[in-house]
């Protein structure tokens, strides 16, 4: 049987660490390590890169909020669940604002923790969990997951916040490598250098707009797979983008499932 997704359990209380570990092992996870404070958690995360972290808030030295921020500095896509008795609205907002995926209030029910942990995994971790439980995917599902895992996506948008949101969606959706460009000229240069599997392209950008970038990329590679992601979705722009060679047009703000599904559908098989 395959090994399940790995977890770093962080809590200054030894009994609570053991309690959390027992619940997660019972749910199919593997405990990568335990940490008793925030600094130890950051060090272990950097060494082990687990699929999931459970994080207490009140700990000696570096507290949970500080540890969350440092872990995310190491890996901006780390999946972190806060488990704390400090379940006030302010604390929950602070933890989620720092980058935690979920917040579980102590004392917790075993089923609740197992469910939150499972739902907080990125796709790669969920696949490990399915395999560990002997829940095998059919050939088509396995092929789609493998296609996403081997794909490189170039995200092109002049808004850093929009790029960050889209990159996060792609990481959680199981896409293997994600690169970024902040204008059309960077997009063309990076496409020529990297030859990514898929490009997501904004339209309104400085230096070179999305239409010009699509034209240059298609001239370089007429098999390029480009998905336009723009709030400018009037019929004229959509038609122009598709005629230039874009495969699909996603309208901002977009849904997570829509992005993953559209990009998956145009991946080479």
Secondary structure, 3 states (H helix, E strand, C coil): CCCCCEEEEECCCHHHHHHHHHHHHHCCCEEEEEECCHHHHHHHHHHHCCCEEEECCCCCCCCHHHHHHHHHHHCCCCCEEEEECCCCHHHHHHHHHHCCCEEEECCCCHHHHHHHHHHHCCHHHHHHHHHHCCCCCCHHHHHHHHHHHHCEEEEECCCHHHHHHHHHHHHHCCCCEEEEECCHHHHHHHHHHHCCCEEEECCCCCCCCHHHHHHHHHHHCCCCCEEEEECCCCHHHHHHHHHHCCCEEEECCCCHHHHHHHHHHCCCC
